[in-house]
Amino acid sequence: MGNSFLDHRTPAIQKLERRLFLRQSLSLGALALLSGCELTDQESVQKVLTGMSGWNDGAQAWLFDPKRLAPEFPESAITTPFPFNAYYGEDEVRKIDGQGYKLELAGLVREKKPWTLPALYALPQVSQVTRHICVEGWSAIGKWGGVRFSDFLARIGADTTAKYVGFKCGDDYHTSVDMATALHPQTQLTLRFADQILLPKYGFPMKLRMPTKLGYKNPKHIMAITVSNTNPGGYWEDQGYNWFGGS
């Protein structure tokens, strides 16, 4: 029976397994008991899954402590080489023109002038040695340097009572975060890795580093930032991954 059941899994069920088992939240049997739905009924499973995901996002947001710091490590703990991760292969890494780069700002922001890389490099910089945690089950420690995001939001006059900050990237990726995470002291507009300008595979010209979030919430090749009260979703989030994505 076990093999025949597996043979009849729909894509939605397979996605369900990935999300639930990787995060060790529920078994499929528990889902069936809680929802009363047939596991072969894709529409019913998707409705339950969406409801569970929304509940999980709310619970994580309620539990999130904006003052609690993620662990930081000595440089001796840095993972070498640091792994590449993206929704495409390393041979497909996007090459962004740094000379012509301009960070676009939109939404509930007072100062919407674009930022060039020299202007970003001239801002006060901070660094952190923190762990990147991937939803696929691996982790790695790296040293990240750049601008504290809360300082940048203050500098551009962002409305920090807004709910969301969205990011569009040069590789067509996009994601968004809650304002509490955006203002967390370790959330960083990252311009350097291991004290060197970001390599393309690590997100040149700029990525968002959030050690309080899973890896898919840390966008690379950032081209535009939008502050709003409308949830912009995200590349993986729109496919069923939890939106909050806390680590």
Helices and strands as residue ranges (DSSP letters): H 2-7, H 11-22, H 28-35, H 42-63, G 75-77, G 90-92, E 104-107, H 117-121, E 126-133, E 139-148, H 149-155, E 164-169, E 174-178, H 179-182, E 188-193, E 196-197, G 200-202, E 207-209, G 215-217, E 222-228, G 237-239
